[in-house]
Amino acid sequence: MGIQVEYYLIVSTIMLFAGIYGFLTRRNLLAMLISVELILNSADINFAVFNRYLFPDKLEGFFFTLFSIGISAAETAVAIAIIINIYRNIQNIQVKDIDKMKH
């Protein structure tokens, strides 16, 4: 039996729109980074689900998912390093205050 594909896609869609909403409404760099991670994780769910239901004997979707998770981890490490550097310079990680770094 198992869970139907529609339920996975509903969860993935909710994660995608929550990530888009969070990215567009938040002004904190860390919250924006978390929102981007939500968007990437929703794509990972889609890779795995479509692989499982369209090609159950193949593993390409799972390999794409693992590759995407690795890229997300590297992107997160670089983004957090940049955020830490911004915080050290201006003692704030709000998007509106980043222009203070010009001085």
Biopython code that builds the backbone (N, CA, C, O; Angstrom):
import numpy as np
from Bio.PDB.StructureBuilder import StructureBuilder

atoms = [
    (1, "MET", "N", (0.847, -1.187, 0.000)),
    (1, "MET", "CA", (0.000, 0.000, 0.000)),
    (1, "MET", "C", (0.883, 1.236, 0.000)),
    (1, "MET", "O", (1.244, 1.717, -1.074)),
    (2, "GLY", "N", (1.240, 1.763, 1.148)),
    (2, "GLY", "CA", (2.138, 2.904, 1.219)),
    (2, "GLY", "C", (1.433, 4.238, 1.086)),
    (2, "GLY", "O", (0.221, 4.319, 0.887)),
    (3, "ILE", "N", (2.213, 5.245, 1.201)),
    (3, "ILE", "CA", (1.699, 6.611, 1.093)),
    (3, "ILE", "C", (1.642, 6.993, -0.381)),
    (3, "ILE", "O", (2.568, 6.700, -1.138)),
    (4, "GLN", "N", (0.571, 7.637, -0.783)),
    (4, "GLN", "CA", (0.414, 8.025, -2.179)),
    (4, "GLN", "C", (1.339, 9.188, -2.519)),
    (4, "GLN", "O", (1.724, 9.977, -1.656)),
    (5, "VAL", "N", (1.685, 9.269, -3.807)),
    (5, "VAL", "CA", (2.627, 10.282, -4.277)),
    (5, "VAL", "C", (2.093, 11.693, -4.052)),
    (5, "VAL", "O", (2.879, 12.620, -3.858)),
    (6, "GLU", "N", (0.789, 11.871, -4.073)),
    (6, "GLU", "CA", (0.208, 13.207, -3.899)),
    (6, "GLU", "C", (0.550, 13.800, -2.539)),
    (6, "GLU", "O", (0.754, 15.009, -2.421)),
    (7, "TYR", "N", (0.614, 12.966, -1.522)),
    (7, "TYR", "CA", (0.918, 13.465, -0.180)),
    (7, "TYR", "C", (2.349, 13.992, -0.098)),
    (7, "TYR", "O", (2.604, 15.021, 0.529)),
    (8, "TYR", "N", (3.274, 13.287, -0.729)),
    (8, "TYR", "CA", (4.657, 13.773, -0.767)),
    (8, "TYR", "C", (4.733, 15.102, -1.509)),
    (8, "TYR", "O", (5.431, 16.023, -1.085)),
    (9, "LEU", "N", (4.011, 15.191, -2.615)),
    (9, "LEU", "CA", (4.042, 16.425, -3.403)),
    (9, "LEU", "C", (3.376, 17.578, -2.664)),
    (9, "LEU", "O", (3.789, 18.728, -2.816)),
    (10, "ILE", "N", (2.357, 17.289, -1.873)),
    (10, "ILE", "CA", (1.721, 18.341, -1.065)),
    (10, "ILE", "C", (2.698, 18.864, -0.019)),
    (10, "ILE", "O", (2.812, 20.075, 0.170)),
    (11, "VAL", "N", (3.400, 17.968, 0.658)),
    (11, "VAL", "CA", (4.394, 18.385, 1.654)),
    (11, "VAL", "C", (5.505, 19.196, 0.985)),
    (11, "VAL", "O", (5.942, 20.217, 1.516)),
    (12, "SER", "N", (5.954, 18.738, -0.174)),
    (12, "SER", "CA", (7.004, 19.452, -0.895)),
    (12, "SER", "C", (6.532, 20.838, -1.326)),
    (12, "SER", "O", (7.289, 21.805, -1.242)),
    (13, "THR", "N", (5.298, 20.938, -1.782)),
    (13, "THR", "CA", (4.764, 22.239, -2.197)),
    (13, "THR", "C", (4.627, 23.188, -1.016)),
    (13, "THR", "O", (4.933, 24.375, -1.135)),
    (14, "ILE", "N", (4.172, 22.678, 0.118)),
    (14, "ILE", "CA", (4.062, 23.514, 1.318)),
    (14, "ILE", "C", (5.442, 24.019, 1.736)),
    (14, "ILE", "O", (5.600, 25.185, 2.099)),
    (15, "MET", "N", (6.446, 23.127, 1.683)),
    (15, "MET", "CA", (7.810, 23.550, 2.029)),
    (15, "MET", "C", (8.331, 24.599, 1.058)),
    (15, "MET", "O", (8.992, 25.553, 1.469)),
    (16, "LEU", "N", (8.037, 24.427, -0.234)),
    (16, "LEU", "CA", (8.489, 25.389, -1.231)),
    (16, "LEU", "C", (7.894, 26.765, -0.972)),
    (16, "LEU", "O", (8.616, 27.762, -0.951)),
    (17, "PHE", "N", (6.587, 26.822, -0.777)),
    (17, "PHE", "CA", (5.954, 28.119, -0.572)),
    (17, "PHE", "C", (6.297, 28.733, 0.777)),
    (17, "PHE", "O", (6.369, 29.956, 0.897)),
    (18, "ALA", "N", (6.512, 27.898, 1.800)),
    (18, "ALA", "CA", (6.972, 28.436, 3.086)),
    (18, "ALA", "C", (8.364, 29.046, 2.940)),
    (18, "ALA", "O", (8.654, 30.089, 3.526)),
    (19, "GLY", "N", (9.225, 28.392, 2.156)),
    (19, "GLY", "CA", (10.556, 28.939, 1.910)),
    (19, "GLY", "C", (10.517, 30.234, 1.118)),
    (19, "GLY", "O", (11.239, 31.180, 1.438)),
    (20, "ILE", "N", (9.685, 30.286, 0.092)),
    (20, "ILE", "CA", (9.559, 31.515, -0.696)),
    (20, "ILE", "C", (9.001, 32.640, 0.157)),
    (20, "ILE", "O", (9.497, 33.765, 0.110)),
    (21, "TYR", "N", (7.969, 32.339, 0.936)),
    (21, "TYR", "CA", (7.381, 33.356, 1.816)),
    (21, "TYR", "C", (8.406, 33.856, 2.831)),
    (21, "TYR", "O", (8.526, 35.061, 3.052)),
    (22, "GLY", "N", (9.135, 32.944, 3.441)),
    (22, "GLY", "CA", (10.145, 33.328, 4.422)),
    (22, "GLY", "C", (11.254, 34.150, 3.810)),
    (22, "GLY", "O", (11.733, 35.102, 4.426)),
    (23, "PHE", "N", (11.670, 33.798, 2.603)),
    (23, "PHE", "CA", (12.743, 34.552, 1.956)),
    (23, "PHE", "C", (12.303, 35.969, 1.614)),
    (23, "PHE", "O", (13.076, 36.917, 1.753)),
    (24, "LEU", "N", (11.064, 36.109, 1.168)),
    (24, "LEU", "CA", (10.589, 37.427, 0.749)),
    (24, "LEU", "C", (10.184, 38.331, 1.913)),
    (24, "LEU", "O", (10.199, 39.553, 1.772)),
    (25, "THR", "N", (9.821, 37.751, 3.061)),
    (25, "THR", "CA", (9.313, 38.566, 4.168)),
    (25, "THR", "C", (10.327, 38.806, 5.273)),
    (25, "THR", "O", (10.202, 39.786, 6.009)),
    (26, "ARG", "N", (11.315, 37.955, 5.413)),
    (26, "ARG", "CA", (12.285, 38.109, 6.500)),
    (26, "ARG", "C", (13.365, 39.105, 6.128)),
    (26, "ARG", "O", (13.720, 39.233, 4.956)),
    (27, "ARG", "N", (13.883, 39.802, 7.104)),
    (27, "ARG", "CA", (14.954, 40.763, 6.894)),
    (27, "ARG", "C", (16.230, 40.362, 7.621)),
    (27, "ARG", "O", (17.203, 41.115, 7.638)),
    (28, "ASN", "N", (16.225, 39.194, 8.212)),
    (28, "ASN", "CA", (17.380, 38.665, 8.907)),
    (28, "ASN", "C", (18.087, 37.686, 7.972)),
    (28, "ASN", "O", (17.440, 36.811, 7.398)),
    (29, "LEU", "N", (19.397, 37.819, 7.811)),
    (29, "LEU", "CA", (20.124, 36.974, 6.876)),
    (29, "LEU", "C", (20.037, 35.490, 7.238)),
    (29, "LEU", "O", (19.964, 34.640, 6.352)),
    (30, "LEU", "N", (20.046, 35.181, 8.517)),
    (30, "LEU", "CA", (19.969, 33.782, 8.935)),
    (30, "LEU", "C", (18.601, 33.187, 8.615)),
    (30, "LEU", "O", (18.517, 32.042, 8.172)),
    (31, "ALA", "N", (17.538, 33.942, 8.833)),
    (31, "ALA", "CA", (16.195, 33.467, 8.490)),
    (31, "ALA", "C", (16.050, 33.289, 6.983)),
    (31, "ALA", "O", (15.371, 32.370, 6.525)),
    (32, "MET", "N", (16.684, 34.163, 6.217)),
    (32, "MET", "CA", (16.644, 34.023, 4.762)),
    (32, "MET", "C", (17.399, 32.771, 4.314)),
    (32, "MET", "O", (16.981, 32.096, 3.374)),
    (33, "LEU", "N", (18.503, 32.464, 4.982)),
    (33, "LEU", "CA", (19.259, 31.255, 4.669)),
    (33, "LEU", "C", (18.439, 30.006, 4.972)),
    (33, "LEU", "O", (18.448, 29.054, 4.192)),
    (34, "ILE", "N", (17.741, 30.002, 6.080)),
    (34, "ILE", "CA", (16.878, 28.870, 6.428)),
    (34, "ILE", "C", (15.774, 28.710, 5.389)),
    (34, "ILE", "O", (15.403, 27.587, 5.047)),
    (35, "SER", "N", (15.251, 29.814, 4.890)),
    (35, "SER", "CA", (14.212, 29.757, 3.868)),
    (35, "SER", "C", (14.742, 29.164, 2.567)),
    (35, "SER", "O", (14.042, 28.396, 1.906)),
    (36, "VAL", "N", (15.959, 29.510, 2.198)),
    (36, "VAL", "CA", (16.567, 28.926, 0.998)),
    (36, "VAL", "C", (16.765, 27.428, 1.189)),
    (36, "VAL", "O", (16.582, 26.655, 0.249)),
    (37, "GLU", "N", (17.136, 27.015, 2.386)),
    (37, "GLU", "CA", (17.288, 25.585, 2.670)),
    (37, "GLU", "C", (15.953, 24.853, 2.552)),
    (37, "GLU", "O", (15.913, 23.721, 2.069)),
    (38, "LEU", "N", (14.871, 25.479, 2.983)),
    (38, "LEU", "CA", (13.550, 24.868, 2.806)),
    (38, "LEU", "C", (13.233, 24.650, 1.328)),
    (38, "LEU", "O", (12.706, 23.605, 0.948)),
    (39, "ILE", "N", (13.553, 25.632, 0.505)),
    (39, "ILE", "CA", (13.305, 25.515, -0.930)),
    (39, "ILE", "C", (14.133, 24.366, -1.520)),
    (39, "ILE", "O", (13.618, 23.568, -2.304)),
    (40, "LEU", "N", (15.393, 24.286, -1.149)),
    (40, "LEU", "CA", (16.249, 23.218, -1.672)),
    (40, "LEU", "C", (15.790, 21.840, -1.189)),
    (40, "LEU", "O", (15.847, 20.867, -1.941)),
    (41, "ASN", "N", (15.338, 21.758, 0.054)),
    (41, "ASN", "CA", (14.857, 20.476, 0.572)),
    (41, "ASN", "C", (13.564, 20.037, -0.105)),
    (41, "ASN", "O", (13.327, 18.840, -0.269)),
    (42, "SER", "N", (12.729, 20.987, -0.496)),
    (42, "SER", "CA", (11.515, 20.603, -1.228)),
    (42, "SER", "C", (11.883, 20.024, -2.592)),
    (42, "SER", "O", (11.231, 19.093, -3.065)),
    (43, "ALA", "N", (12.913, 20.563, -3.223)),
    (43, "ALA", "CA", (13.379, 19.987, -4.492)),
    (43, "ALA", "C", (13.955, 18.591, -4.273)),
    (43, "ALA", "O", (13.760, 17.706, -5.106)),
    (44, "ASP", "N", (14.662, 18.383, -3.163)),
    (44, "ASP", "CA", (15.196, 17.055, -2.855)),
    (44, "ASP", "C", (14.085, 16.030, -2.680)),
    (44, "ASP", "O", (14.207, 14.897, -3.145)),
    (45, "ILE", "N", (13.020, 16.415, -2.023)),
    (45, "ILE", "CA", (11.878, 15.512, -1.861)),
    (45, "ILE", "C", (11.315, 15.141, -3.229)),
    (45, "ILE", "O", (10.986, 13.981, -3.475)),
    (46, "ASN", "N", (11.205, 16.123, -4.112)),
    (46, "ASN", "CA", (10.690, 15.837, -5.453)),
    (46, "ASN", "C", (11.589, 14.871, -6.214)),
    (46, "ASN", "O", (11.091, 13.967, -6.886)),
    (47, "PHE", "N", (12.911, 15.047, -6.120)),
    (47, "PHE", "CA", (13.826, 14.112, -6.776)),
    (47, "PHE", "C", (13.577, 12.686, -6.304)),
    (47, "PHE", "O", (13.442, 11.770, -7.116)),
    (48, "ALA", "N", (13.516, 12.506, -5.002)),
    (48, "ALA", "CA", (13.351, 11.163, -4.445)),
    (48, "ALA", "C", (11.982, 10.569, -4.778)),
    (48, "ALA", "O", (11.883, 9.390, -5.117)),
    (49, "VAL", "N", (10.944, 11.372, -4.685)),
    (49, "VAL", "CA", (9.589, 10.867, -4.927)),
    (49, "VAL", "C", (9.402, 10.479, -6.387)),
    (49, "VAL", "O", (8.889, 9.400, -6.683)),
    (50, "PHE", "N", (9.814, 11.348, -7.297)),
    (50, "PHE", "CA", (9.630, 11.022, -8.709)),
    (50, "PHE", "C", (10.487, 9.840, -9.125)),
    (50, "PHE", "O", (10.077, 9.053, -9.978)),
    (51, "ASN", "N", (11.661, 9.703, -8.545)),
    (51, "ASN", "CA", (12.465, 8.526, -8.832)),
    (51, "ASN", "C", (11.777, 7.264, -8.328)),
    (51, "ASN", "O", (11.739, 6.252, -9.027)),
    (52, "ARG", "N", (11.243, 7.322, -7.134)),
    (52, "ARG", "CA", (10.610, 6.134, -6.530)),
    (52, "ARG", "C", (9.381, 5.696, -7.297)),
    (52, "ARG", "O", (9.155, 4.498, -7.465)),
    (53, "TYR", "N", (8.580, 6.645, -7.767)),
    (53, "TYR", "CA", (7.324, 6.284, -8.407)),
    (53, "TYR", "C", (7.434, 6.118, -9.914)),
    (53, "TYR", "O", (6.648, 5.366, -10.490)),
    (54, "LEU", "N", (8.366, 6.779, -10.574)),
    (54, "LEU", "CA", (8.493, 6.634, -12.023)),
    (54, "LEU", "C", (9.490, 5.543, -12.416)),
    (54, "LEU", "O", (9.273, 4.809, -13.380)),
    (55, "PHE", "N", (10.586, 5.445, -11.658)),
    (55, "PHE", "CA", (11.629, 4.463, -11.967)),
    (55, "PHE", "C", (12.021, 3.738, -10.681)),
    (55, "PHE", "O", (13.088, 4.009, -10.129)),
    (56, "PRO", "N", (11.186, 2.829, -10.196)),
    (56, "PRO", "CA", (11.460, 2.211, -8.881)),
    (56, "PRO", "C", (12.725, 1.353, -8.834)),
    (56, "PRO", "O", (13.257, 1.117, -7.749)),
    (57, "ASP", "N", (13.217, 0.882, -9.976)),
    (57, "ASP", "CA", (14.414, 0.046, -9.966)),
    (57, "ASP", "C", (15.696, 0.818, -10.253)),
    (57, "ASP", "O", (16.773, 0.224, -10.301)),
    (58, "LYS", "N", (15.602, 2.108, -10.440)),
    (58, "LYS", "CA", (16.772, 2.951, -10.715)),
    (58, "LYS", "C", (17.070, 3.837, -9.504)),
    (58, "LYS", "O", (16.221, 4.002, -8.627)),
    (59, "LEU", "N", (18.278, 4.406, -9.458)),
    (59, "LEU", "CA", (18.688, 5.215, -8.310)),
    (59, "LEU", "C", (19.109, 6.632, -8.683)),
    (59, "LEU", "O", (19.670, 7.337, -7.845)),
    (60, "GLU", "N", (18.855, 7.072, -9.926)),
    (60, "GLU", "CA", (19.322, 8.378, -10.345)),
    (60, "GLU", "C", (18.750, 9.509, -9.494)),
    (60, "GLU", "O", (19.475, 10.439, -9.142)),
    (61, "GLY", "N", (17.467, 9.443, -9.161)),
    (61, "GLY", "CA", (16.843, 10.483, -8.337)),
    (61, "GLY", "C", (17.462, 10.573, -6.955)),
    (61, "GLY", "O", (17.624, 11.662, -6.405)),
    (62, "PHE", "N", (17.807, 9.424, -6.401)),
    (62, "PHE", "CA", (18.433, 9.427, -5.085)),
    (62, "PHE", "C", (19.857, 9.992, -5.156)),
    (62, "PHE", "O", (20.307, 10.668, -4.230)),
    (63, "PHE", "N", (20.559, 9.713, -6.255)),
    (63, "PHE", "CA", (21.894, 10.294, -6.419)),
    (63, "PHE", "C", (21.813, 11.808, -6.593)),
    (63, "PHE", "O", (22.641, 12.542, -6.053)),
    (64, "PHE", "N", (20.814, 12.278, -7.349)),
    (64, "PHE", "CA", (20.611, 13.719, -7.470)),
    (64, "PHE", "C", (20.316, 14.334, -6.111)),
    (64, "PHE", "O", (20.796, 15.422, -5.794)),
    (65, "THR", "N", (19.521, 13.628, -5.309)),
    (65, "THR", "CA", (19.191, 14.118, -3.976)),
    (65, "THR", "C", (20.448, 14.210, -3.106)),
    (65, "THR", "O", (20.656, 15.217, -2.429)),
    (66, "LEU", "N", (21.275, 13.183, -3.119)),
    (66, "LEU", "CA", (22.509, 13.214, -2.332)),
    (66, "LEU", "C", (23.450, 14.318, -2.812)),
    (66, "LEU", "O", (24.075, 15.001, -2.001)),
    (67, "PHE", "N", (23.549, 14.491, -4.125)),
    (67, "PHE", "CA", (24.376, 15.567, -4.675)),
    (67, "PHE", "C", (23.836, 16.924, -4.241)),
    (67, "PHE", "O", (24.606, 17.805, -3.861)),
    (68, "SER", "N", (22.530, 17.095, -4.296)),
    (68, "SER", "CA", (21.899, 18.358, -3.900)),
    (68, "SER", "C", (22.101, 18.638, -2.409)),
    (68, "SER", "O", (22.317, 19.785, -2.019)),
    (69, "ILE", "N", (22.034, 17.605, -1.582)),
    (69, "ILE", "CA", (22.265, 17.781, -0.152)),
    (69, "ILE", "C", (23.713, 18.221, 0.095)),
    (69, "ILE", "O", (23.965, 19.080, 0.939)),
    (70, "GLY", "N", (24.657, 17.635, -0.638)),
    (70, "GLY", "CA", (26.055, 18.042, -0.511)),
    (70, "GLY", "C", (26.271, 19.483, -0.929)),
    (70, "GLY", "O", (26.991, 20.225, -0.260)),
    (71, "ILE", "N", (25.652, 19.888, -2.034)),
    (71, "ILE", "CA", (25.753, 21.275, -2.485)),
    (71, "ILE", "C", (25.115, 22.211, -1.463)),
    (71, "ILE", "O", (25.645, 23.289, -1.195)),
    (72, "SER", "N", (23.974, 21.805, -0.887)),
    (72, "SER", "CA", (23.307, 22.627, 0.128)),
    (72, "SER", "C", (24.177, 22.800, 1.358)),
    (72, "SER", "O", (24.224, 23.884, 1.941)),
    (73, "ALA", "N", (24.867, 21.737, 1.759)),
    (73, "ALA", "CA", (25.744, 21.832, 2.929)),
    (73, "ALA", "C", (26.904, 22.793, 2.664)),
    (73, "ALA", "O", (27.265, 23.589, 3.531)),
    (74, "ALA", "N", (27.482, 22.717, 1.475)),
    (74, "ALA", "CA", (28.575, 23.626, 1.136)),
    (74, "ALA", "C", (28.079, 25.064, 1.057)),
    (74, "ALA", "O", (28.745, 25.984, 1.531)),
    (75, "GLU", "N", (26.916, 25.253, 0.460)),
    (75, "GLU", "CA", (26.332, 26.597, 0.352)),
    (75, "GLU", "C", (26.039, 27.165, 1.739)),
    (75, "GLU", "O", (26.267, 28.350, 1.983)),
    (76, "THR", "N", (25.544, 26.342, 2.635)),
    (76, "THR", "CA", (25.243, 26.785, 3.991)),
    (76, "THR", "C", (26.525, 27.176, 4.732)),
    (76, "THR", "O", (26.551, 28.186, 5.436)),
    (77, "ALA", "N", (27.571, 26.391, 4.576)),
    (77, "ALA", "CA", (28.834, 26.706, 5.249)),
    (77, "ALA", "C", (29.395, 28.041, 4.763)),
    (77, "ALA", "O", (29.861, 28.848, 5.567)),
    (78, "VAL", "N", (29.353, 28.275, 3.460)),
    (78, "VAL", "CA", (29.853, 29.545, 2.920)),
    (78, "VAL", "C", (28.969, 30.704, 3.375)),
    (78, "VAL", "O", (29.478, 31.760, 3.751)),
    (79, "ALA", "N", (27.657, 30.514, 3.343)),
    (79, "ALA", "CA", (26.739, 31.583, 3.743)),
    (79, "ALA", "C", (26.902, 31.934, 5.218)),
    (79, "ALA", "O", (26.888, 33.111, 5.578)),
    (80, "ILE", "N", (27.055, 30.937, 6.066)),
    (80, "ILE", "CA", (27.239, 31.218, 7.494)),
    (80, "ILE", "C", (28.569, 31.927, 7.735)),
    (80, "ILE", "O", (28.653, 32.801, 8.599)),
    (81, "ALA", "N", (29.610, 31.564, 6.983)),
    (81, "ALA", "CA", (30.890, 32.274, 7.110)),
    (81, "ALA", "C", (30.733, 33.738, 6.707)),
    (81, "ALA", "O", (31.293, 34.623, 7.354)),
    (82, "ILE", "N", (29.985, 33.993, 5.657)),
    (82, "ILE", "CA", (29.750, 35.380, 5.233)),
    (82, "ILE", "C", (28.935, 36.123, 6.286)),
    (82, "ILE", "O", (29.237, 37.273, 6.602)),
    (83, "ILE", "N", (27.911, 35.483, 6.828)),
    (83, "ILE", "CA", (27.076, 36.116, 7.852)),
    (83, "ILE", "C", (27.900, 36.435, 9.097)),
    (83, "ILE", "O", (27.740, 37.504, 9.686)),
    (84, "ILE", "N", (28.782, 35.519, 9.502)),
    (84, "ILE", "CA", (29.644, 35.775, 10.660)),
    (84, "ILE", "C", (30.560, 36.963, 10.392)),
    (84, "ILE", "O", (30.771, 37.796, 11.273)),
    (85, "ASN", "N", (31.106, 37.045, 9.182)),
    (85, "ASN", "CA", (31.963, 38.173, 8.821)),
    (85, "ASN", "C", (31.196, 39.491, 8.842)),
    (85, "ASN", "O", (31.713, 40.505, 9.310)),
    (86, "ILE", "N", (29.972, 39.477, 8.339)),
    (86, "ILE", "CA", (29.128, 40.679, 8.393)),
    (86, "ILE", "C", (28.850, 41.067, 9.837)),
    (86, "ILE", "O", (28.915, 42.246, 10.185)),
    (87, "TYR", "N", (28.541, 40.086, 10.682)),
    (87, "TYR", "CA", (28.266, 40.382, 12.086)),
    (87, "TYR", "C", (29.488, 40.977, 12.786)),
    (87, "TYR", "O", (29.352, 41.889, 13.601)),
    (88, "ARG", "N", (30.670, 40.470, 12.475)),
    (88, "ARG", "CA", (31.888, 41.004, 13.089)),
    (88, "ARG", "C", (32.136, 42.453, 12.694)),
    (88, "ARG", "O", (32.680, 43.231, 13.478)),
    (89, "ASN", "N", (31.738, 42.817, 11.476)),
    (89, "ASN", "CA", (31.990, 44.179, 10.999)),
    (89, "ASN", "C", (30.955, 45.187, 11.467)),
    (89, "ASN", "O", (31.309, 46.312, 11.818)),
    (90, "ILE", "N", (29.669, 44.803, 11.478)),
    (90, "ILE", "CA", (28.633, 45.801, 11.802)),
    (90, "ILE", "C", (27.763, 45.413, 12.989)),
    (90, "ILE", "O", (26.813, 46.132, 13.300)),
    (91, "GLN", "N", (28.052, 44.297, 13.667)),
    (91, "GLN", "CA", (27.316, 43.828, 14.848)),
    (91, "GLN", "C", (25.814, 43.681, 14.592)),
    (91, "GLN", "O", (25.006, 43.890, 15.497)),
    (92, "ASN", "N", (25.443, 43.324, 13.369)),
    (92, "ASN", "CA", (24.038, 43.159, 13.017)),
    (92, "ASN", "C", (23.969, 42.310, 11.754)),
    (92, "ASN", "O", (24.853, 42.386, 10.900)),
    (93, "ILE", "N", (22.910, 41.495, 11.634)),
    (93, "ILE", "CA", (22.750, 40.697, 10.416)),
    (93, "ILE", "C", (21.423, 40.999, 9.726)),
    (93, "ILE", "O", (20.862, 40.150, 9.033)),
    (94, "GLN", "N", (20.937, 42.201, 9.923)),
    (94, "GLN", "CA", (19.733, 42.630, 9.217)),
    (94, "GLN", "C", (20.110, 43.086, 7.813)),
    (94, "GLN", "O", (21.156, 43.703, 7.611)),
    (95, "VAL", "N", (19.255, 42.781, 6.851)),
    (95, "VAL", "CA", (19.553, 43.107, 5.457)),
    (95, "VAL", "C", (19.676, 44.611, 5.248)),
    (95, "VAL", "O", (20.507, 45.060, 4.458)),
    (96, "LYS", "N", (18.864, 45.387, 5.942)),
    (96, "LYS", "CA", (18.868, 46.840, 5.740)),
    (96, "LYS", "C", (20.171, 47.491, 6.201)),
    (96, "LYS", "O", (20.481, 48.604, 5.777)),
    (97, "ASP", "N", (20.932, 46.824, 7.054)),
    (97, "ASP", "CA", (22.152, 47.408, 7.604)),
    (97, "ASP", "C", (23.409, 47.005, 6.847)),
    (97, "ASP", "O", (24.501, 47.442, 7.210)),
    (98, "ILE", "N", (23.289, 46.190, 5.813)),
    (98, "ILE", "CA", (24.473, 45.714, 5.096)),
    (98, "ILE", "C", (25.148, 46.849, 4.333)),
    (98, "ILE", "O", (26.358, 46.794, 4.112)),
    (99, "ASP", "N", (24.414, 47.862, 3.931)),
    (99, "ASP", "CA", (25.042, 48.968, 3.210)),
    (99, "ASP", "C", (26.029, 49.745, 4.083)),
    (99, "ASP", "O", (26.810, 50.538, 3.557)),
    (100, "LYS", "N", (26.013, 49.538, 5.398)),
    (100, "LYS", "CA", (26.985, 50.183, 6.293)),
    (100, "LYS", "C", (28.399, 49.647, 6.070)),
    (100, "LYS", "O", (29.371, 50.271, 6.497)),
    (101, "MET", "N", (28.520, 48.505, 5.410)),
    (101, "MET", "CA", (29.839, 47.929, 5.169)),
    (101, "MET", "C", (30.618, 48.711, 4.120)),
    (101, "MET", "O", (31.820, 48.493, 3.966)),
    (102, "LYS", "N", (29.970, 49.608, 3.400)),
    (102, "LYS", "CA", (30.660, 50.413, 2.393)),
    (102, "LYS", "C", (31.654, 51.372, 3.022)),
    (102, "LYS", "O", (32.636, 51.742, 2.379)),
    (103, "HIS", "N", (31.426, 51.780, 4.250)),
    (103, "HIS", "CA", (32.243, 52.801, 4.903)),
    (103, "HIS", "C", (33.549, 52.246, 5.383)),
    (103, "HIS", "O", (34.356, 52.976, 5.957)),
]
sb = StructureBuilder()
sb.init_structure("model")
sb.init_model(0)
sb.init_chain("A")
sb.init_seg("    ")
for serial, (resi, resn, name, xyz) in enumerate(atoms, 1):
    if name == "N":
        sb.init_residue(resn, " ", resi, " ")
    sb.init_atom(name, np.array(xyz, "f"), 0.0, 1.0, " ", f" {name:<3s}", serial, name[0])
structure = sb.get_structure()
